[in-house]
Amino acid sequence: MTVPQLLGDVVISWETAQRQALELEHSVLKEMKRLLVHGTLHLLGFEHETTDEAAGAMREEEEKYLKGSER
């Protein structure tokens, strides 16, 4: 059995999630999902602060994973 490699931790600030949810006019649950996906993509090596191309690639990945979670 292969043991998965630890990539790191995703820490989400509840206060930040609440504030951003209000700013974006959606639920805190939706914002928590978005932040979890965003943090996980960072652990997998995605960046959005280096180039516009990198930001676009990260946004596409976020949307791909969030698409099925809207309920």
CHARMM-style PDB file with segment names, atoms N, HN, CA, C and O in Angstrom:
ATOM      1  N   MET     1       0.836  -1.181   0.000  1.00  0.00      PROA
ATOM      2  CA  MET     1       0.000   0.000   0.000  1.00  0.00      PROA
ATOM      3  C   MET     1       0.883   1.247   0.000  1.00  0.00      PROA
ATOM      4  O   MET     1       1.830   1.342   0.780  1.00  0.00      PROA
ATOM      5  N   THR     2       0.573   2.187  -0.865  1.00  0.00      PROA
ATOM      6  HN  THR     2      -0.196   2.110  -1.499  1.00  0.00      PROA
ATOM      7  CA  THR     2       1.314   3.436  -0.935  1.00  0.00      PROA
ATOM      8  C   THR     2       0.666   4.463  -0.022  1.00  0.00      PROA
ATOM      9  O   THR     2      -0.546   4.677  -0.063  1.00  0.00      PROA
ATOM     10  N   VAL     3       1.483   5.085   0.789  1.00  0.00      PROA
ATOM     11  HN  VAL     3       2.467   4.912   0.822  1.00  0.00      PROA
ATOM     12  CA  VAL     3       0.992   6.120   1.700  1.00  0.00      PROA
ATOM     13  C   VAL     3       1.005   7.459   0.955  1.00  0.00      PROA
ATOM     14  O   VAL     3       2.027   7.834   0.382  1.00  0.00      PROA
ATOM     15  N   PRO     4      -0.119   8.182   0.958  1.00  0.00      PROA
ATOM     16  CA  PRO     4      -0.143   9.476   0.271  1.00  0.00      PROA
ATOM     17  C   PRO     4       0.841  10.457   0.892  1.00  0.00      PROA
ATOM     18  O   PRO     4       1.056  10.452   2.104  1.00  0.00      PROA
ATOM     19  N   GLN     5       1.430  11.288   0.061  1.00  0.00      PROA
ATOM     20  HN  GLN     5       1.256  11.291  -0.924  1.00  0.00      PROA
ATOM     21  CA  GLN     5       2.349  12.322   0.534  1.00  0.00      PROA
ATOM     22  C   GLN     5       1.545  13.482   1.110  1.00  0.00      PROA
ATOM     23  O   GLN     5       0.544  13.903   0.528  1.00  0.00      PROA
ATOM     24  N   LEU     6       1.980  13.985   2.233  1.00  0.00      PROA
ATOM     25  HN  LEU     6       2.792  13.643   2.705  1.00  0.00      PROA
ATOM     26  CA  LEU     6       1.343  15.153   2.834  1.00  0.00      PROA
ATOM     27  C   LEU     6       1.743  16.384   2.044  1.00  0.00      PROA
ATOM     28  O   LEU     6       2.931  16.674   1.904  1.00  0.00      PROA
ATOM     29  N   LEU     7       0.765  17.109   1.530  1.00  0.00      PROA
ATOM     30  HN  LEU     7      -0.200  16.874   1.644  1.00  0.00      PROA
ATOM     31  CA  LEU     7       1.039  18.298   0.729  1.00  0.00      PROA
ATOM     32  C   LEU     7       1.100  19.559   1.576  1.00  0.00      PROA
ATOM     33  O   LEU     7       1.810  20.504   1.230  1.00  0.00      PROA
ATOM     34  N   GLY     8       0.376  19.584   2.663  1.00  0.00      PROA
ATOM     35  HN  GLY     8      -0.201  18.817   2.944  1.00  0.00      PROA
ATOM     36  CA  GLY     8       0.322  20.772   3.506  1.00  0.00      PROA
ATOM     37  C   GLY     8      -1.049  20.916   4.115  1.00  0.00      PROA
ATOM     38  O   GLY     8      -1.843  19.976   4.100  1.00  0.00      PROA
ATOM     39  N   ASP     9      -1.331  22.074   4.645  1.00  0.00      PROA
ATOM     40  HN  ASP     9      -0.685  22.838   4.657  1.00  0.00      PROA
ATOM     41  CA  ASP     9      -2.598  22.348   5.304  1.00  0.00      PROA
ATOM     42  C   ASP     9      -3.317  23.485   4.597  1.00  0.00      PROA
ATOM     43  O   ASP     9      -2.696  24.380   4.025  1.00  0.00      PROA
ATOM     44  N   VAL    10      -4.633  23.427   4.651  1.00  0.00      PROA
ATOM     45  HN  VAL    10      -5.138  22.700   5.116  1.00  0.00      PROA
ATOM     46  CA  VAL    10      -5.454  24.548   4.196  1.00  0.00      PROA
ATOM     47  C   VAL    10      -6.144  25.092   5.436  1.00  0.00      PROA
ATOM     48  O   VAL    10      -6.882  24.374   6.111  1.00  0.00      PROA
ATOM     49  N   VAL    11      -5.904  26.352   5.730  1.00  0.00      PROA
ATOM     50  HN  VAL    11      -5.305  26.936   5.182  1.00  0.00      PROA
ATOM     51  CA  VAL    11      -6.509  27.009   6.878  1.00  0.00      PROA
ATOM     52  C   VAL    11      -7.408  28.112   6.346  1.00  0.00      PROA
ATOM     53  O   VAL    11      -6.970  28.964   5.573  1.00  0.00      PROA
ATOM     54  N   ILE    12      -8.666  28.092   6.764  1.00  0.00      PROA
ATOM     55  HN  ILE    12      -9.021  27.400   7.393  1.00  0.00      PROA
ATOM     56  CA  ILE    12      -9.630  29.083   6.288  1.00  0.00      PROA
ATOM     57  C   ILE    12     -10.095  29.924   7.476  1.00  0.00      PROA
ATOM     58  O   ILE    12     -10.541  29.399   8.496  1.00  0.00      PROA
ATOM     59  N   SER    13      -9.983  31.209   7.318  1.00  0.00      PROA
ATOM     60  HN  SER    13      -9.621  31.636   6.489  1.00  0.00      PROA
ATOM     61  CA  SER    13     -10.451  32.140   8.345  1.00  0.00      PROA
ATOM     62  C   SER    13     -11.966  32.290   8.217  1.00  0.00      PROA
ATOM     63  O   SER    13     -12.467  32.718   7.178  1.00  0.00      PROA
ATOM     64  N   TRP    14     -12.683  31.939   9.269  1.00  0.00      PROA
ATOM     65  HN  TRP    14     -12.276  31.591  10.113  1.00  0.00      PROA
ATOM     66  CA  TRP    14     -14.140  32.064   9.270  1.00  0.00      PROA
ATOM     67  C   TRP    14     -14.558  33.523   9.049  1.00  0.00      PROA
ATOM     68  O   TRP    14     -15.489  33.800   8.292  1.00  0.00      PROA
ATOM     69  N   GLU    15     -13.867  34.446   9.709  1.00  0.00      PROA
ATOM     70  HN  GLU    15     -13.111  34.221  10.324  1.00  0.00      PROA
ATOM     71  CA  GLU    15     -14.193  35.863   9.571  1.00  0.00      PROA
ATOM     72  C   GLU    15     -13.986  36.338   8.131  1.00  0.00      PROA
ATOM     73  O   GLU    15     -14.801  37.092   7.598  1.00  0.00      PROA
ATOM     74  N   THR    16     -12.902  35.898   7.509  1.00  0.00      PROA
ATOM     75  HN  THR    16     -12.240  35.286   7.942  1.00  0.00      PROA
ATOM     76  CA  THR    16     -12.638  36.267   6.116  1.00  0.00      PROA
ATOM     77  C   THR    16     -13.704  35.674   5.205  1.00  0.00      PROA
ATOM     78  O   THR    16     -14.189  36.354   4.301  1.00  0.00      PROA
ATOM     79  N   ALA    17     -14.072  34.421   5.428  1.00  0.00      PROA
ATOM     80  HN  ALA    17     -13.677  33.868   6.163  1.00  0.00      PROA
ATOM     81  CA  ALA    17     -15.100  33.782   4.612  1.00  0.00      PROA
ATOM     82  C   ALA    17     -16.429  34.528   4.736  1.00  0.00      PROA
ATOM     83  O   ALA    17     -17.123  34.732   3.740  1.00  0.00      PROA
ATOM     84  N   GLN    18     -16.777  34.930   5.939  1.00  0.00      PROA
ATOM     85  HN  GLN    18     -16.213  34.765   6.748  1.00  0.00      PROA
ATOM     86  CA  GLN    18     -18.018  35.686   6.138  1.00  0.00      PROA
ATOM     87  C   GLN    18     -17.970  37.027   5.408  1.00  0.00      PROA
ATOM     88  O   GLN    18     -18.924  37.401   4.725  1.00  0.00      PROA
ATOM     89  N   ARG    19     -16.864  37.742   5.553  1.00  0.00      PROA
ATOM     90  HN  ARG    19     -16.090  37.438   6.108  1.00  0.00      PROA
ATOM     91  CA  ARG    19     -16.720  39.063   4.926  1.00  0.00      PROA
ATOM     92  C   ARG    19     -16.772  38.944   3.402  1.00  0.00      PROA
ATOM     93  O   ARG    19     -17.474  39.707   2.738  1.00  0.00      PROA
ATOM     94  N   GLN    20     -16.033  37.992   2.858  1.00  0.00      PROA
ATOM     95  HN  GLN    20     -15.463  37.372   3.398  1.00  0.00      PROA
ATOM     96  CA  GLN    20     -16.002  37.823   1.405  1.00  0.00      PROA
ATOM     97  C   GLN    20     -17.348  37.354   0.868  1.00  0.00      PROA
ATOM     98  O   GLN    20     -17.747  37.752  -0.226  1.00  0.00      PROA
ATOM     99  N   ALA    21     -18.045  36.521   1.615  1.00  0.00      PROA
ATOM    100  HN  ALA    21     -17.721  36.197   2.504  1.00  0.00      PROA
ATOM    101  CA  ALA    21     -19.376  36.071   1.196  1.00  0.00      PROA
ATOM    102  C   ALA    21     -20.326  37.266   1.098  1.00  0.00      PROA
ATOM    103  O   ALA    21     -21.111  37.367   0.156  1.00  0.00      PROA
ATOM    104  N   LEU    22     -20.249  38.159   2.070  1.00  0.00      PROA
ATOM    105  HN  LEU    22     -19.612  38.077   2.836  1.00  0.00      PROA
ATOM    106  CA  LEU    22     -21.079  39.371   2.017  1.00  0.00      PROA
ATOM    107  C   LEU    22     -20.706  40.239   0.819  1.00  0.00      PROA
ATOM    108  O   LEU    22     -21.580  40.731   0.104  1.00  0.00      PROA
ATOM    109  N   GLU    23     -19.409  40.423   0.605  1.00  0.00      PROA
ATOM    110  HN  GLU    23     -18.699  40.024   1.185  1.00  0.00      PROA
ATOM    111  CA  GLU    23     -18.937  41.247  -0.511  1.00  0.00      PROA
ATOM    112  C   GLU    23     -19.364  40.671  -1.856  1.00  0.00      PROA
ATOM    113  O   GLU    23     -19.731  41.412  -2.769  1.00  0.00      PROA
ATOM    114  N   LEU    24     -19.314  39.335  -1.974  1.00  0.00      PROA
ATOM    115  HN  LEU    24     -19.016  38.733  -1.233  1.00  0.00      PROA
ATOM    116  CA  LEU    24     -19.638  38.663  -3.238  1.00  0.00      PROA
ATOM    117  C   LEU    24     -21.116  38.290  -3.346  1.00  0.00      PROA
ATOM    118  O   LEU    24     -21.565  37.737  -4.350  1.00  0.00      PROA
ATOM    119  N   GLU    25     -21.856  38.607  -2.287  1.00  0.00      PROA
ATOM    120  HN  GLU    25     -21.492  39.056  -1.471  1.00  0.00      PROA
ATOM    121  CA  GLU    25     -23.304  38.369  -2.242  1.00  0.00      PROA
ATOM    122  C   GLU    25     -23.688  36.909  -2.496  1.00  0.00      PROA
ATOM    123  O   GLU    25     -24.570  36.599  -3.297  1.00  0.00      PROA
ATOM    124  N   HSD    26     -22.985  36.029  -1.776  1.00  0.00      PROA
ATOM    125  HN  HSD    26     -22.268  36.281  -1.126  1.00  0.00      PROA
ATOM    126  CA  HSD    26     -23.386  34.624  -1.780  1.00  0.00      PROA
ATOM    127  C   HSD    26     -23.224  34.058  -0.369  1.00  0.00      PROA
ATOM    128  O   HSD    26     -22.778  34.762   0.538  1.00  0.00      PROA
ATOM    129  N   SER    27     -23.579  32.808  -0.188  1.00  0.00      PROA
ATOM    130  HN  SER    27     -23.941  32.236  -0.924  1.00  0.00      PROA
ATOM    131  CA  SER    27     -23.583  32.214   1.154  1.00  0.00      PROA
ATOM    132  C   SER    27     -22.168  31.975   1.679  1.00  0.00      PROA
ATOM    133  O   SER    27     -21.208  31.884   0.914  1.00  0.00      PROA
ATOM    134  N   VAL    28     -22.069  31.877   2.993  1.00  0.00      PROA
ATOM    135  HN  VAL    28     -22.849  31.951   3.614  1.00  0.00      PROA
ATOM    136  CA  VAL    28     -20.787  31.560   3.620  1.00  0.00      PROA
ATOM    137  C   VAL    28     -20.359  30.151   3.217  1.00  0.00      PROA
ATOM    138  O   VAL    28     -19.168  29.904   3.029  1.00  0.00      PROA
ATOM    139  N   LEU    29     -21.301  29.229   3.080  1.00  0.00      PROA
ATOM    140  HN  LEU    29     -22.269  29.429   3.232  1.00  0.00      PROA
ATOM    141  CA  LEU    29     -20.967  27.868   2.652  1.00  0.00      PROA
ATOM    142  C   LEU    29     -20.317  27.894   1.269  1.00  0.00      PROA
ATOM    143  O   LEU    29     -19.306  27.228   1.050  1.00  0.00      PROA
ATOM    144  N   LYS    30     -20.881  28.647   0.348  1.00  0.00      PROA
ATOM    145  HN  LYS    30     -21.703  29.189   0.526  1.00  0.00      PROA
ATOM    146  CA  LYS    30     -20.304  28.747  -1.000  1.00  0.00      PROA
ATOM    147  C   LYS    30     -18.897  29.331  -0.932  1.00  0.00      PROA
ATOM    148  O   LYS    30     -18.000  28.876  -1.642  1.00  0.00      PROA
ATOM    149  N   GLU    31     -18.701  30.325  -0.090  1.00  0.00      PROA
ATOM    150  HN  GLU    31     -19.429  30.695   0.486  1.00  0.00      PROA
ATOM    151  CA  GLU    31     -17.375  30.943   0.037  1.00  0.00      PROA
ATOM    152  C   GLU    31     -16.382  29.983   0.681  1.00  0.00      PROA
ATOM    153  O   GLU    31     -15.219  29.941   0.281  1.00  0.00      PROA
ATOM    154  N   MET    32     -16.820  29.218   1.664  1.00  0.00      PROA
ATOM    155  HN  MET    32     -17.765  29.252   1.990  1.00  0.00      PROA
ATOM    156  CA  MET    32     -15.939  28.224   2.291  1.00  0.00      PROA
ATOM    157  C   MET    32     -15.494  27.181   1.269  1.00  0.00      PROA
ATOM    158  O   MET    32     -14.329  26.785   1.252  1.00  0.00      PROA
ATOM    159  N   LYS    33     -16.415  26.736   0.421  1.00  0.00      PROA
ATOM    160  HN  LYS    33     -17.362  27.058   0.435  1.00  0.00      PROA
ATOM    161  CA  LYS    33     -16.059  25.778  -0.638  1.00  0.00      PROA
ATOM    162  C   LYS    33     -15.033  26.389  -1.581  1.00  0.00      PROA
ATOM    163  O   LYS    33     -14.058  25.739  -1.958  1.00  0.00      PROA
ATOM    164  N   ARG    34     -15.263  27.656  -1.962  1.00  0.00      PROA
ATOM    165  HN  ARG    34     -16.055  28.184  -1.656  1.00  0.00      PROA
ATOM    166  CA  ARG    34     -14.354  28.330  -2.879  1.00  0.00      PROA
ATOM    167  C   ARG    34     -12.952  28.454  -2.276  1.00  0.00      PROA
ATOM    168  O   ARG    34     -11.952  28.214  -2.953  1.00  0.00      PROA
ATOM    169  N   LEU    35     -12.892  28.830  -1.007  1.00  0.00      PROA
ATOM    170  HN  LEU    35     -13.704  29.025  -0.457  1.00  0.00      PROA
ATOM    171  CA  LEU    35     -11.604  28.973  -0.346  1.00  0.00      PROA
ATOM    172  C   LEU    35     -10.896  27.633  -0.167  1.00  0.00      PROA
ATOM    173  O   LEU    35      -9.671  27.565  -0.264  1.00  0.00      PROA
ATOM    174  N   LEU    36     -11.646  26.575   0.089  1.00  0.00      PROA
ATOM    175  HN  LEU    36     -12.641  26.629   0.168  1.00  0.00      PROA
ATOM    176  CA  LEU    36     -11.044  25.246   0.218  1.00  0.00      PROA
ATOM    177  C   LEU    36     -10.431  24.801  -1.107  1.00  0.00      PROA
ATOM    178  O   LEU    36      -9.299  24.317  -1.138  1.00  0.00      PROA
ATOM    179  N   VAL    37     -11.170  24.963  -2.193  1.00  0.00      PROA
ATOM    180  HN  VAL    37     -12.089  25.356  -2.168  1.00  0.00      PROA
ATOM    181  CA  VAL    37     -10.643  24.597  -3.512  1.00  0.00      PROA
ATOM    182  C   VAL    37      -9.425  25.460  -3.837  1.00  0.00      PROA
ATOM    183  O   VAL    37      -8.408  24.949  -4.308  1.00  0.00      PROA
ATOM    184  N   HSD    38      -9.523  26.752  -3.591  1.00  0.00      PROA
ATOM    185  HN  HSD    38     -10.349  27.167  -3.209  1.00  0.00      PROA
ATOM    186  CA  HSD    38      -8.431  27.682  -3.872  1.00  0.00      PROA
ATOM    187  C   HSD    38      -7.164  27.272  -3.107  1.00  0.00      PROA
ATOM    188  O   HSD    38      -6.081  27.204  -3.689  1.00  0.00      PROA
ATOM    189  N   GLY    39      -7.299  27.002  -1.816  1.00  0.00      PROA
ATOM    190  HN  GLY    39      -8.178  27.057  -1.343  1.00  0.00      PROA
ATOM    191  CA  GLY    39      -6.152  26.593  -1.008  1.00  0.00      PROA
ATOM    192  C   GLY    39      -5.557  25.278  -1.452  1.00  0.00      PROA
ATOM    193  O   GLY    39      -4.337  25.117  -1.467  1.00  0.00      PROA
ATOM    194  N   THR    40      -6.418  24.328  -1.816  1.00  0.00      PROA
ATOM    195  HN  THR    40      -7.409  24.459  -1.803  1.00  0.00      PROA
ATOM    196  CA  THR    40      -5.943  23.033  -2.280  1.00  0.00      PROA
ATOM    197  C   THR    40      -5.172  23.178  -3.585  1.00  0.00      PROA
ATOM    198  O   THR    40      -4.150  22.520  -3.779  1.00  0.00      PROA
ATOM    199  N   LEU    41      -5.649  24.028  -4.471  1.00  0.00      PROA
ATOM    200  HN  LEU    41      -6.479  24.562  -4.313  1.00  0.00      PROA
ATOM    201  CA  LEU    41      -4.927  24.255  -5.731  1.00  0.00      PROA
ATOM    202  C   LEU    41      -3.552  24.857  -5.472  1.00  0.00      PROA
ATOM    203  O   LEU    41      -2.592  24.527  -6.167  1.00  0.00      PROA
ATOM    204  N   HSD    42      -3.447  25.740  -4.477  1.00  0.00      PROA
ATOM    205  HN  HSD    42      -4.227  26.008  -3.912  1.00  0.00      PROA
ATOM    206  CA  HSD    42      -2.124  26.262  -4.120  1.00  0.00      PROA
ATOM    207  C   HSD    42      -1.215  25.122  -3.670  1.00  0.00      PROA
ATOM    208  O   HSD    42      -0.042  25.092  -4.042  1.00  0.00      PROA
ATOM    209  N   LEU    43      -1.730  24.190  -2.880  1.00  0.00      PROA
ATOM    210  HN  LEU    43      -2.682  24.215  -2.577  1.00  0.00      PROA
ATOM    211  CA  LEU    43      -0.922  23.060  -2.427  1.00  0.00      PROA
ATOM    212  C   LEU    43      -0.464  22.190  -3.592  1.00  0.00      PROA
ATOM    213  O   LEU    43       0.586  21.550  -3.525  1.00  0.00      PROA
ATOM    214  N   LEU    44      -1.253  22.171  -4.651  1.00  0.00      PROA
ATOM    215  HN  LEU    44      -2.106  22.690  -4.705  1.00  0.00      PROA
ATOM    216  CA  LEU    44      -0.916  21.369  -5.835  1.00  0.00      PROA
ATOM    217  C   LEU    44      -0.010  22.120  -6.810  1.00  0.00      PROA
ATOM    218  O   LEU    44       0.350  21.589  -7.861  1.00  0.00      PROA
ATOM    219  N   GLY    45       0.358  23.361  -6.459  1.00  0.00      PROA
ATOM    220  HN  GLY    45       0.065  23.792  -5.606  1.00  0.00      PROA
ATOM    221  CA  GLY    45       1.317  24.103  -7.262  1.00  0.00      PROA
ATOM    222  C   GLY    45       0.755  25.217  -8.117  1.00  0.00      PROA
ATOM    223  O   GLY    45       1.511  25.891  -8.818  1.00  0.00      PROA
ATOM    224  N   PHE    46      -0.539  25.429  -8.080  1.00  0.00      PROA
ATOM    225  HN  PHE    46      -1.153  24.881  -7.511  1.00  0.00      PROA
ATOM    226  CA  PHE    46      -1.125  26.518  -8.862  1.00  0.00      PROA
ATOM    227  C   PHE    46      -0.851  27.849  -8.182  1.00  0.00      PROA
ATOM    228  O   PHE    46      -0.851  27.946  -6.955  1.00  0.00      PROA
ATOM    229  N   GLU    47      -0.620  28.869  -8.991  1.00  0.00      PROA
ATOM    230  HN  GLU    47      -0.621  28.790  -9.988  1.00  0.00      PROA
ATOM    231  CA  GLU    47      -0.408  30.223  -8.496  1.00  0.00      PROA
ATOM    232  C   GLU    47      -1.262  31.176  -9.316  1.00  0.00      PROA
ATOM    233  O   GLU    47      -1.626  30.862 -10.449  1.00  0.00      PROA
ATOM    234  N   HSD    48      -1.583  32.322  -8.765  1.00  0.00      PROA
ATOM    235  HN  HSD    48      -1.288  32.577  -7.844  1.00  0.00      PROA
ATOM    236  CA  HSD    48      -2.357  33.310  -9.504  1.00  0.00      PROA
ATOM    237  C   HSD    48      -1.706  34.684  -9.462  1.00  0.00      PROA
ATOM    238  O   HSD    48      -2.186  35.622 -10.099  1.00  0.00      PROA
ATOM    239  N   GLU    49      -0.634  34.804  -8.726  1.00  0.00      PROA
ATOM    240  HN  GLU    49      -0.245  34.042  -8.208  1.00  0.00      PROA
ATOM    241  CA  GLU    49      -0.003  36.103  -8.557  1.00  0.00      PROA
ATOM    242  C   GLU    49       1.201  36.316  -9.465  1.00  0.00      PROA
ATOM    243  O   GLU    49       1.784  37.400  -9.468  1.00  0.00      PROA
ATOM    244  N   THR    50       1.582  35.301 -10.235  1.00  0.00      PROA
ATOM    245  HN  THR    50       1.108  34.420 -10.232  1.00  0.00      PROA
ATOM    246  CA  THR    50       2.788  35.424 -11.052  1.00  0.00      PROA
ATOM    247  C   THR    50       2.509  36.048 -12.414  1.00  0.00      PROA
ATOM    248  O   THR    50       3.180  37.002 -12.807  1.00  0.00      PROA
ATOM    249  N   THR    51       1.528  35.521 -13.134  1.00  0.00      PROA
ATOM    250  HN  THR    51       0.983  34.746 -12.815  1.00  0.00      PROA
ATOM    251  CA  THR    51       1.188  36.047 -14.464  1.00  0.00      PROA
ATOM    252  C   THR    51      -0.320  35.992 -14.666  1.00  0.00      PROA
ATOM    253  O   THR    51      -1.031  35.295 -13.941  1.00  0.00      PROA
ATOM    254  N   ASP    52      -0.794  36.728 -15.653  1.00  0.00      PROA
ATOM    255  HN  ASP    52      -0.216  37.294 -16.242  1.00  0.00      PROA
ATOM    256  CA  ASP    52      -2.218  36.668 -15.994  1.00  0.00      PROA
ATOM    257  C   ASP    52      -2.593  35.275 -16.482  1.00  0.00      PROA
ATOM    258  O   ASP    52      -3.696  34.797 -16.218  1.00  0.00      PROA
ATOM    259  N   GLU    53      -1.677  34.624 -17.192  1.00  0.00      PROA
ATOM    260  HN  GLU    53      -0.781  35.012 -17.406  1.00  0.00      PROA
ATOM    261  CA  GLU    53      -1.917  33.266 -17.684  1.00  0.00      PROA
ATOM    262  C   GLU    53      -2.082  32.291 -16.519  1.00  0.00      PROA
ATOM    263  O   GLU    53      -2.972  31.440 -16.538  1.00  0.00      PROA
ATOM    264  N   ALA    54      -1.228  32.415 -15.513  1.00  0.00      PROA
ATOM    265  HN  ALA    54      -0.506  33.106 -15.497  1.00  0.00      PROA
ATOM    266  CA  ALA    54      -1.311  31.554 -14.338  1.00  0.00      PROA
ATOM    267  C   ALA    54      -2.616  31.803 -13.580  1.00  0.00      PROA
ATOM    268  O   ALA    54      -3.249  30.865 -13.096  1.00  0.00      PROA
ATOM    269  N   ALA    55      -3.008  33.069 -13.482  1.00  0.00      PROA
ATOM    270  HN  ALA    55      -2.494  33.831 -13.875  1.00  0.00      PROA
ATOM    271  CA  ALA    55      -4.258  33.407 -12.799  1.00  0.00      PROA
ATOM    272  C   ALA    55      -5.444  32.798 -13.537  1.00  0.00      PROA
ATOM    273  O   ALA    55      -6.367  32.279 -12.909  1.00  0.00      PROA
ATOM    274  N   GLY    56      -5.425  32.860 -14.863  1.00  0.00      PROA
ATOM    275  HN  GLY    56      -4.676  33.282 -15.373  1.00  0.00      PROA
ATOM    276  CA  GLY    56      -6.506  32.274 -15.656  1.00  0.00      PROA
ATOM    277  C   GLY    56      -6.569  30.767 -15.511  1.00  0.00      PROA
ATOM    278  O   GLY    56      -7.656  30.195 -15.428  1.00  0.00      PROA
ATOM    279  N   ALA    57      -5.416  30.119 -15.481  1.00  0.00      PROA
ATOM    280  HN  ALA    57      -4.533  30.584 -15.548  1.00  0.00      PROA
ATOM    281  CA  ALA    57      -5.375  28.661 -15.323  1.00  0.00      PROA
ATOM    282  C   ALA    57      -5.919  28.251 -13.962  1.00  0.00      PROA
ATOM    283  O   ALA    57      -6.642  27.262 -13.847  1.00  0.00      PROA
ATOM    284  N   MET    58      -5.572  29.007 -12.942  1.00  0.00      PROA
ATOM    285  HN  MET    58      -4.985  29.811 -13.036  1.00  0.00      PROA
ATOM    286  CA  MET    58      -6.060  28.693 -11.606  1.00  0.00      PROA
ATOM    287  C   MET    58      -7.561  28.911 -11.522  1.00  0.00      PROA
ATOM    288  O   MET    58      -8.268  28.095 -10.930  1.00  0.00      PROA
ATOM    289  N   ARG    59      -8.056  29.982 -12.095  1.00  0.00      PROA
ATOM    290  HN  ARG    59      -7.482  30.645 -12.576  1.00  0.00      PROA
ATOM    291  CA  ARG    59      -9.499  30.263 -12.086  1.00  0.00      PROA
ATOM    292  C   ARG    59     -10.264  29.155 -12.809  1.00  0.00      PROA
ATOM    293  O   ARG    59     -11.326  28.737 -12.347  1.00  0.00      PROA
ATOM    294  N   GLU    60      -9.737  28.678 -13.933  1.00  0.00      PROA
ATOM    295  HN  GLU    60      -8.874  29.017 -14.308  1.00  0.00      PROA
ATOM    296  CA  GLU    60     -10.383  27.577 -14.666  1.00  0.00      PROA
ATOM    297  C   GLU    60     -10.474  26.326 -13.805  1.00  0.00      PROA
ATOM    298  O   GLU    60     -11.509  25.661 -13.773  1.00  0.00      PROA
ATOM    299  N   GLU    61      -9.392  26.009 -13.109  1.00  0.00      PROA
ATOM    300  HN  GLU    61      -8.552  26.550 -13.135  1.00  0.00      PROA
ATOM    301  CA  GLU    61      -9.396  24.835 -12.231  1.00  0.00      PROA
ATOM    302  C   GLU    61     -10.401  25.012 -11.104  1.00  0.00      PROA
ATOM    303  O   GLU    61     -11.147  24.086 -10.788  1.00  0.00      PROA
ATOM    304  N   GLU    62     -10.428  26.187 -10.498  1.00  0.00      PROA
ATOM    305  HN  GLU    62      -9.822  26.940 -10.755  1.00  0.00      PROA
ATOM    306  CA  GLU    62     -11.394  26.454  -9.422  1.00  0.00      PROA
ATOM    307  C   GLU    62     -12.816  26.218  -9.923  1.00  0.00      PROA
ATOM    308  O   GLU    62     -13.602  25.525  -9.276  1.00  0.00      PROA
ATOM    309  N   GLU    63     -13.134  26.785 -11.051  1.00  0.00      PROA
ATOM    310  HN  GLU    63     -12.496  27.349 -11.576  1.00  0.00      PROA
ATOM    311  CA  GLU    63     -14.491  26.669 -11.591  1.00  0.00      PROA
ATOM    312  C   GLU    63     -14.839  25.226 -11.932  1.00  0.00      PROA
ATOM    313  O   GLU    63     -15.978  24.797 -11.748  1.00  0.00      PROA
ATOM    314  N   LYS    64     -13.859  24.479 -12.429  1.00  0.00      PROA
ATOM    315  HN  LYS    64     -12.933  24.828 -12.579  1.00  0.00      PROA
ATOM    316  CA  LYS    64     -14.093  23.075 -12.757  1.00  0.00      PROA
ATOM    317  C   LYS    64     -14.507  22.292 -11.509  1.00  0.00      PROA
ATOM    318  O   LYS    64     -15.449  21.500 -11.556  1.00  0.00      PROA
ATOM    319  N   TYR    65     -13.818  22.509 -10.414  1.00  0.00      PROA
ATOM    320  HN  TYR    65     -13.053  23.152 -10.376  1.00  0.00      PROA
ATOM    321  CA  TYR    65     -14.113  21.762  -9.198  1.00  0.00      PROA
ATOM    322  C   TYR    65     -15.341  22.291  -8.462  1.00  0.00      PROA
ATOM    323  O   TYR    65     -16.022  21.531  -7.774  1.00  0.00      PROA
ATOM    324  N   LEU    66     -15.625  23.556  -8.596  1.00  0.00      PROA
ATOM    325  HN  LEU    66     -15.072  24.174  -9.155  1.00  0.00      PROA
ATOM    326  CA  LEU    66     -16.789  24.132  -7.915  1.00  0.00      PROA
ATOM    327  C   LEU    66     -18.083  23.900  -8.680  1.00  0.00      PROA
ATOM    328  O   LEU    66     -19.163  23.940  -8.091  1.00  0.00      PROA
ATOM    329  N   LYS    67     -17.992  23.661  -9.963  1.00  0.00      PROA
ATOM    330  HN  LYS    67     -17.114  23.628 -10.441  1.00  0.00      PROA
ATOM    331  CA  LYS    67     -19.174  23.511 -10.806  1.00  0.00      PROA
ATOM    332  C   LYS    67     -20.161  22.477 -10.255  1.00  0.00      PROA
ATOM    333  O   LYS    67     -21.365  22.733 -10.219  1.00  0.00      PROA
ATOM    334  N   GLY    68     -19.673  21.334  -9.833  1.00  0.00      PROA
ATOM    335  HN  GLY    68     -18.695  21.125  -9.862  1.00  0.00      PROA
ATOM    336  CA  GLY    68     -20.541  20.267  -9.334  1.00  0.00      PROA
ATOM    337  C   GLY    68     -20.968  20.430  -7.890  1.00  0.00      PROA
ATOM    338  O   GLY    68     -21.791  19.655  -7.402  1.00  0.00      PROA
ATOM    339  N   SER    69     -20.425  21.429  -7.188  1.00  0.00      PROA
ATOM    340  HN  SER    69     -19.757  22.059  -7.584  1.00  0.00      PROA
ATOM    341  CA  SER    69     -20.718  21.548  -5.752  1.00  0.00      PROA
ATOM    342  C   SER    69     -21.872  22.490  -5.458  1.00  0.00      PROA
ATOM    343  O   SER    69     -22.262  22.626  -4.298  1.00  0.00      PROA
ATOM    344  N   GLU    70     -22.427  23.140  -6.457  1.00  0.00      PROA
ATOM    345  HN  GLU    70     -22.111  23.030  -7.399  1.00  0.00      PROA
ATOM    346  CA  GLU    70     -23.512  24.092  -6.214  1.00  0.00      PROA
ATOM    347  C   GLU    70     -24.826  23.365  -6.031  1.00  0.00      PROA
ATOM    348  O   GLU    70     -25.382  22.791  -6.968  1.00  0.00      PROA
ATOM    349  N   ARG    71     -25.303  23.406  -4.813  1.00  0.00      PROA
ATOM    350  HN  ARG    71     -24.851  23.872  -4.053  1.00  0.00      PROA
ATOM    351  CA  ARG    71     -26.567  22.722  -4.469  1.00  0.00      PROA
ATOM    352  C   ARG    71     -27.381  23.589  -3.571  1.00  0.00      PROA
ATOM    353  OT1 ARG    71     -28.477  23.202  -3.165  1.00  0.00      PROA
TER     354      ARG     71
END
